[in-house]
Amino acid sequence: MSYEETPAPELFPPPPQCAYHPDRAAVGYCSQCGQPTCAECFLPHGDRRLCPVCVVSAPKPPPNTPALVFGIIAGALFLCLVALLIVYGDTVRRARATEPASQLAEGPTSDYGLTAPAMQLTPPAMELPGTSGIPLTAPGYMTPNLPPYGGGMPPMMPPMPPLTPPAAAPAPPPPPAPSSAGAISAALAGRPGWVGKVVSHSPDWKQVVVHVGPSQKDLRVARELVWVGGTNSFDILSEGPVQKAAPQPATPPSSSGRATLAPAPKPSESAAKRAALADEPPGYQAKVISHSADWREVTIQTGPPQGPPSTMLRFHWDPGLKDYVLNYAGPPGQTPPPPPDD
């Protein structure tokens, strides 16, 4: 045989096969018969590993004696502890029930009703061997006269009254909503002494046009306002002079051929309510609080139909404009200032 035909030595022989499953590799040997067994056949038996055949015939392993002894000792100690607690509680209860209350020396009472035992600071007498009848006192050694054990405890603190829960914090007020009073107040910013009148607004009152001027007859500046939700206030969007309205045409001629003019408006309750609701959100109602005999001075409260009034308005009749003009707008329940002199 030549050198090339010499087979290489087998360095790592294949693992033995299981004696009960030839197609599986063995992972150990039975501690009793020495047969190779796979993982499935390598069964624990006490502190040994046996094959399926030996585990059937092997005797039952002895019990774990140390664990059993430890469990018995622990259980006995627990029962002893419970018995001691029961005896101690019964002894304390009997001592407190049989000791008269006169043996307790009452001391000063604190603000909380606790009575401290009286402290009697007396030096203890000591007697040395061979010195009968001669008490000796240790210098500077003082002992309090404490009550005897069992029943000498001071009375407990009386029960504290229940704490009153803190009052609930009031609900935060709702954020302000756009309204005619807020629009007029924002339009009059920087114009002290001027008056204003809402001439148009969007359905949600977030865009309002207000005419302002020194008096209701001289509304010379038009300011367009927009509601800013972040600050809950009106901002001036644009400003310019008031555009004069064109004169209204006369009514068509009647059957007689003559042109007839519309009847001139007069101060009345309906005209005052119409002027008050012109600058309020849809659905609001108006209620006359007071008025003059000729309906030229009217005070009206407006608000939602299902809630309290939200705004108090005061109007006076302007003969030149032939309409009511606003003199005051504020919260209800307050006395408005006197009307300005035109």
C-alpha positions in Angstrom: 0.0 0.0 0.0 1.4 3.3 -1.0 1.5 6.4 1.1 -1.4 8.0 -0.7 -3.7 5.0 -0.1 -3.1 4.9 3.7 -6.4 6.0 5.4 -6.2 8.8 7.9 -6.7 7.9 11.5 -10.1 8.7 13.0 -9.5 11.5 15.5 -13.1 12.0 16.7 -15.0 8.8 16.7 -18.8 9.2 16.3 -20.9 9.3 19.5 -22.6 6.1 20.5 -26.2 5.5 19.5 -29.0 5.1 22.0 -29.7 1.5 22.9 -33.4 2.0 22.6 -33.5 4.5 19.7 -30.8 3.6 17.2 -31.4 6.7 15.1 -30.6 9.0 18.0 -27.2 9.9 19.5 -26.7 9.0 23.2 -26.2 11.8 25.7 -25.2 9.6 28.7 -25.1 6.1 30.2 -27.5 4.4 32.6 -26.1 4.5 36.1 -27.2 0.9 36.7 -26.7 -1.1 33.5 -24.4 1.2 31.6 -26.4 1.3 28.4 -26.1 4.5 26.3 -29.3 6.5 26.3 -30.6 9.5 24.4 -32.1 12.6 26.0 -35.6 11.1 26.0 -34.5 7.8 27.7 -32.1 9.4 30.2 -34.6 9.5 33.2 -33.9 10.9 36.6 -34.3 8.6 39.6 -33.4 10.1 42.9 -29.8 11.3 42.6 -29.1 9.0 39.6 -30.0 8.7 35.9 -31.4 5.4 34.6 -32.7 4.0 31.4 -36.4 3.1 30.9 -35.8 -0.6 31.7 -33.8 0.0 34.9 -36.1 2.8 36.2 -39.0 0.3 36.3 -37.1 -2.3 38.3 -35.1 0.1 40.5 -36.3 0.5 44.1 -38.0 3.7 45.2 -35.5 6.4 46.2 -35.2 7.3 49.9 -37.0 10.5 51.0 -35.1 13.8 51.4 -34.6 13.6 55.1 -32.9 17.0 55.7 -35.8 18.9 54.0 -38.4 17.0 56.0 -36.6 17.7 59.3 -36.3 21.4 58.4 -40.0 21.6 57.7 -41.0 20.0 61.0 -38.7 22.3 63.0 -40.0 25.4 61.2 -43.6 24.4 61.9 -42.9 23.8 65.5 -41.2 27.2 65.9 -44.2 28.9 64.3 -46.7 27.2 66.6 -44.5 28.1 69.7 -44.5 31.8 68.6 -48.3 31.9 68.2 -48.7 30.4 71.6 -46.4 32.9 73.2 -48.2 35.8 71.6 -51.5 34.5 72.9 -50.2 34.1 76.5 -48.6 37.5 76.4 -51.8 39.2 75.3 -53.9 37.4 77.9 -51.4 38.4 80.6 -51.4 42.1 79.7 -55.2 42.1 79.5 -55.6 40.5 83.0 -53.0 42.9 84.5 -54.8 46.0 83.1 -58.2 44.7 84.2 -57.2 43.9 87.8 -55.0 46.9 88.7 -56.9 49.8 90.4 -56.8 53.2 88.7 -55.7 54.8 92.0 -52.2 53.4 91.6 -51.6 55.7 88.6 -50.0 58.9 89.7 -51.5 61.7 87.5 -49.1 64.4 86.4 -49.6 67.5 84.3 -52.1 67.4 81.5 -51.0 68.5 78.0 -53.0 70.4 75.5 -54.0 67.2 73.8 -55.5 65.6 76.9 -52.5 63.3 77.8 -51.8 62.9 81.5 -48.1 62.2 82.1 -47.2 60.2 85.2 -45.8 62.2 88.1 -42.0 62.2 88.2 -40.6 61.8 91.7 -36.9 62.5 91.5 -35.5 60.8 94.6 -32.0 59.3 94.9 -32.1 55.6 95.4 -30.7 54.2 98.7 -27.8 51.8 98.4 -26.5 49.6 101.2 -23.0 48.1 101.2 -22.2 44.9 103.0 -21.3 45.5 106.6 -23.1 48.9 106.7 -26.6 47.8 107.8 -28.9 50.8 108.2 -26.6 53.3 106.6 -28.1 54.2 103.2 -25.7 55.5 100.7 -26.8 57.7 97.8 -25.0 57.9 94.6 -24.2 61.5 93.9 -26.1 62.9 90.9 -28.1 59.7 90.3 -31.9 60.5 90.0 -34.5 58.0 89.0 -38.1 58.9 88.2 -41.0 57.2 90.1 -42.5 55.5 87.0 -45.7 53.5 87.3 -45.4 49.7 87.7 -45.4 47.4 84.7 -48.7 46.5 83.3 -51.5 49.1 83.5 -49.3 52.0 84.2 -49.6 53.4 80.6 -50.9 57.0 80.3 -54.3 57.4 78.6 -54.3 57.4 74.9 -54.8 60.6 72.9 -58.5 61.3 72.3 -59.7 60.7 68.8 -59.1 63.7 66.5 -62.2 65.2 64.9 -62.5 64.3 61.2 -60.8 66.7 58.9 -63.1 68.8 56.8 -62.4 68.2 53.2 -61.3 71.3 51.4 -64.0 73.1 49.5 -64.1 72.4 45.9 -62.4 75.0 43.8 -64.9 77.1 41.9 -65.2 76.4 38.3 -63.3 78.7 36.0 -65.4 81.3 34.3 -66.2 80.6 30.7 -64.0 82.4 28.2 -65.4 85.7 26.9 -67.4 85.4 23.7 -67.6 88.1 21.0 -70.5 90.6 21.5 -71.5 94.1 20.6 -70.3 95.6 23.9 -66.9 94.0 23.4 -66.7 95.2 19.9 -67.6 98.8 20.8 -65.1 98.8 23.7 -62.3 97.6 21.4 -63.2 100.1 18.7 -63.1 103.0 21.2 -59.5 102.1 22.2 -57.3 105.2 22.0 -60.4 107.4 21.5 -61.4 108.7 25.0 -64.7 110.5 25.1 -65.9 109.0 21.8 -69.0 106.9 21.2 -69.5 104.0 18.9 -72.2 102.1 17.0 -72.1 98.6 15.4 -73.2 98.9 11.8 -72.6 95.3 10.6 -71.4 92.0 11.8 -71.0 88.4 10.8 -73.5 85.8 12.2 -70.9 84.5 14.8 -69.9 88.1 15.7 -66.2 87.4 14.9 -66.1 90.2 12.3 -67.7 93.5 13.2 -67.7 97.0 11.7 -68.1 99.8 14.2 -68.5 103.5 13.5 -66.9 105.8 16.1 -66.9 109.5 16.6 -67.1 112.4 19.1 -70.9 112.0 19.2 -73.7 109.9 17.7 -74.3 112.6 15.1 -70.6 112.7 14.1 -69.5 109.1 13.6 -66.5 109.8 11.3 -64.3 106.7 11.6 -65.2 103.2 10.5 -63.2 100.4 12.2 -63.3 96.8 11.1 -62.7 94.4 14.0 -61.8 90.7 14.0 -62.1 88.3 16.9 -58.8 86.6 17.9 -59.4 83.3 19.7 -56.0 83.1 21.2 -56.4 86.3 23.2 -60.3 86.2 23.4 -60.5 89.8 22.3 -61.1 92.0 19.2 -58.3 93.4 17.1 -58.6 96.3 14.7 -58.2 94.9 11.2 -58.7 98.1 9.2 -59.7 101.7 9.7 -61.0 104.5 7.5 -63.5 107.3 7.1 -67.2 106.6 7.3 -68.8 106.5 3.9 -72.0 108.6 3.8 -75.0 106.6 2.7 -76.8 107.7 -0.4 -80.3 109.2 0.1 -83.1 106.7 -0.2 -85.4 107.1 -3.2 -89.0 108.0 -2.8 -91.6 105.3 -3.1 -93.2 104.7 -6.5 -96.1 107.0 -7.5 -99.5 106.0 -6.3 -102.5 105.4 -8.5 -103.3 109.1 -8.4 -99.9 109.9 -10.0 -98.3 111.5 -7.0 -95.2 110.2 -5.3 -95.7 109.2 -1.7 -92.9 109.2 0.9 -92.6 106.4 3.4 -93.9 107.3 6.9 -91.2 108.8 9.1 -90.1 106.5 11.9 -91.1 107.5 15.4 -89.8 106.5 18.8 -91.6 103.4 20.1 -91.1 100.1 22.0 -90.8 98.1 18.8 -88.2 100.5 17.3 -86.2 100.4 20.6 -86.2 96.6 20.7 -85.3 96.4 17.1 -82.3 98.7 17.7 -81.3 96.7 20.8 -81.4 93.3 19.0 -79.6 94.6 15.9 -76.2 94.2 17.5 -77.0 90.9 19.4 -76.6 87.3 18.4 -79.5 85.6 16.6 -82.2 84.3 19.0 -81.6 86.9 21.8 -84.6 88.6 23.4 -85.0 92.2 24.5 -86.9 93.5 27.5 -87.7 97.1 28.2 -86.6 98.1 31.8 -87.5 101.8 31.7 -88.4 104.5 29.3 -89.5 108.1 29.1 -93.1 109.1 28.4 -92.4 109.9 24.8 -90.1 106.8 24.3 -87.1 109.0 23.5 -85.0 107.5 26.4 -85.2 103.7 26.7 -83.2 101.2 28.8 -83.3 97.6 27.6 -81.8 94.3 28.8 -80.9 91.6 26.2 -79.9 88.0 26.6 -80.6 84.4 25.6 -84.2 83.2 25.9 -83.3 80.4 28.4 -80.8 82.4 30.6 -80.3 85.5 32.6 -79.9 88.9 30.7 -76.3 89.4 29.6 -76.2 93.1 28.5 -78.0 96.3 29.5 -78.3 98.9 26.8 -79.5 102.5 26.9 -80.8 104.3 23.8 -82.0 107.8 23.0 -83.9 108.9 20.0 -81.9 111.0 17.5 -84.3 113.3 15.5 -81.6 113.9 12.8 -80.9 110.2 12.2 -84.6 109.2 12.9 -83.3 106.2 14.8 -82.2 105.1 18.3 -78.5 105.6 19.1 -76.7 103.7 21.8 -75.6 105.7 24.9 -74.4 103.0 27.2 -73.7 99.2 27.1 -72.7 97.2 30.1 -73.5 94.3 32.4 -77.0 94.2 33.9 -77.6 95.3 37.4 -75.4 98.4 37.3 -76.4 102.0 37.3 -75.5 103.5 33.9 -73.8 106.9 33.8 -75.9 109.9 32.8 -76.4 110.4 29.1 -73.9 112.6 27.3 -74.9 116.1 26.2 -75.2 116.3 22.5 
